[in-house]
Amino acid sequence: MSTDETPTLADRTADLHAHLEATEEQPIDATANRWIGEAEAVAGDVAALAAGEDVDESVVAERVGHVRELLSNVDETGDSGADEHVAAARAEAEGIIDRIEAANS
């Protein structure tokens, strides 16, 4: 993808998953880790879904909404690097949902 192109839904969901996956190597709080791990699993599923053909964007939006909800339970992780990835994942989730809603309005 060149810098002039808008990221695809598949790109954005892959980025969402990558940010959450990156927290695996960080020393984070056990409670935060459970929420992030669950969000990562859902994000991985939705990234695979978005990479396929005939993507139902309403399903993608619903599942990304679940990721957003799970991440709302994480105040901080105890690791600044992981906190940055969680913040980036939250922003990506919001952006994905906003994009789908704008396309369907």
Buried (B, 14 or more C-beta within 10 A) or exposed (E): EEEEEEBEBBBBBBBBBBBBBBBEEBEBBEEBBEBBBBBBBBBBBBBEBBBEEEBEBEEBBEBBBBBBEBBEEBEEBBBEBBBBBBEBBBEBBEBBBEBBEEEEE
